[in-house]
Amino acid sequence: MMMKIDISKKLYGISQDMSLDVKLEIKEGEFLAISGESGSGKTTLLRILAGLEDAQGEIIVSEKIYLDAHNSLATQARGIGFVFQDYALFANMSVEQNLLFVKKDKNLAAHLLSLTGLNTLAKRLPHSLSGGQKQRVALCRAFMSKPKLLLMDEPLSALDPKMRSQLQEDILKLHNEFATTTLMVSHDPSEIYKLASRMIVLEDGKIINDGTPKEILLKTQGSQKFSLRGELLEIKKADIIYIAVVAIGQQIVEVVLDAKEAKQFQVGQIVQVSTKAFAPSLS
Amino acid sequence: MNHIEAKVIKIEQKDNITLVSFASQGQNLRMMSLGLNTPIKEGSQVTLGVKATSIALAKNLSGEISMSNQLPCKIEALNKGELLCSITLRFGDALIESITTLKSANTMNLELEDEVIALIKASELSILEVR
């Protein structure tokens, strides 16, 4: 058993106070995604694991006590790697120096930079890099201490989709190569599906769902595998049938309804658009 | 969406494909599906769903046809539009609806009380709910 968490902490929210109560066992090498609405306690959980906030209860990682009733191990002593949404690089240091600041290991720095395709940028200063490159540097830097545990808080949410997908591959590469146990807060279902081996969903400080991303994200109604959430914009009558217009993300789709179905729904309602996996086609 | 109450009688699986057989109103039905994440087993009572536009009708059907589901029904109501026609069918003690083109309905000379076969492909049938 790699990691055992059993913590609670009272949180004072804008709308209501709540208690964060998380009991969780995480296996070595697992990639755990933490999702949930904002204010559900995701970031607080990461900060408690990192030792940046206190809490009641215990945290044990590979038999090392991070937190119990008597002690709270200092952040630096926990040997954790962090990646946050803002890159937090040292502006006056080159890419390579940013890595060497963590640990004076030139070979490891060169290896990490070449794994993520940054070797030609080693001497550059952070301000001359794109957002994606900066976040890659932050990722490499987190691995300089060869952390047993890597914590990431929405690391890619500031990047455009293409950059995000490249960074996802880098994250997976490093997670596998260093056999790290990784905990990542994320909102993005495709990211969770690609990276995580397990996910939990937090709501009001409690775990309401725990399983594989496929089990949790594949929202199906019985055997309907193709299912998307959308807002019902309009129901139009067409001859003896009805056509529902539904907005899904940035797209509009139409769904044919019979008279009975048309009566069940109201415009403005959030609906699930679903069909079997056999009907849709790709082009 | 038509609802048909049925009982699971057989589940066959190969890789991620599942074929489930049901009994409903004294008839057998079959559904083709990907891996099931609904907890069904033989004997489970389920509600099956099929869109009205996915049900075809046949009268005096003969010969071989690859439709897995062939349900004998009686026409209870006809609602003719300008292009389309909605046909309400009695299947045992259930009512189901089929939507066809008006042309088909006229060519077949569909009338109230007609005995017809409702045809549904196995891939068009889905499980909506496990009871």
HADDOCK unambig.tbl for C-alpha pairs under 7 A between the chains (distance, minus, plus):
assign (segid A and resid 221 and name CA) (segid B and resid 128 and name CA) 6.04 0.50 0.50
assign (segid A and resid 222 and name CA) (segid B and resid 38 and name CA) 5.70 0.50 0.50
assign (segid A and resid 222 and name CA) (segid B and resid 127 and name CA) 5.08 0.50 0.50
assign (segid A and resid 222 and name CA) (segid B and resid 128 and name CA) 4.87 0.50 0.50
assign (segid A and resid 222 and name CA) (segid B and resid 129 and name CA) 5.86 0.50 0.50
assign (segid A and resid 223 and name CA) (segid B and resid 33 and name CA) 6.72 0.50 0.50
assign (segid A and resid 223 and name CA) (segid B and resid 36 and name CA) 6.21 0.50 0.50
assign (segid A and resid 223 and name CA) (segid B and resid 126 and name CA) 5.49 0.50 0.50
assign (segid A and resid 223 and name CA) (segid B and resid 127 and name CA) 5.20 0.50 0.50
assign (segid A and resid 223 and name CA) (segid B and resid 128 and name CA) 6.91 0.50 0.50
assign (segid A and resid 224 and name CA) (segid B and resid 126 and name CA) 6.54 0.50 0.50
assign (segid A and resid 239 and name CA) (segid B and resid 81 and name CA) 5.62 0.50 0.50
assign (segid A and resid 239 and name CA) (segid B and resid 82 and name CA) 6.36 0.50 0.50
assign (segid A and resid 239 and name CA) (segid B and resid 83 and name CA) 6.86 0.50 0.50
assign (segid A and resid 239 and name CA) (segid B and resid 84 and name CA) 6.77 0.50 0.50
assign (segid A and resid 240 and name CA) (segid B and resid 81 and name CA) 5.43 0.50 0.50
assign (segid A and resid 240 and name CA) (segid B and resid 84 and name CA) 6.48 0.50 0.50
assign (segid A and resid 258 and name CA) (segid B and resid 52 and name CA) 6.95 0.50 0.50
assign (segid A and resid 261 and name CA) (segid B and resid 1 and name CA) 6.67 0.50 0.50
assign (segid A and resid 278 and name CA) (segid B and resid 123 and name CA) 6.47 0.50 0.50
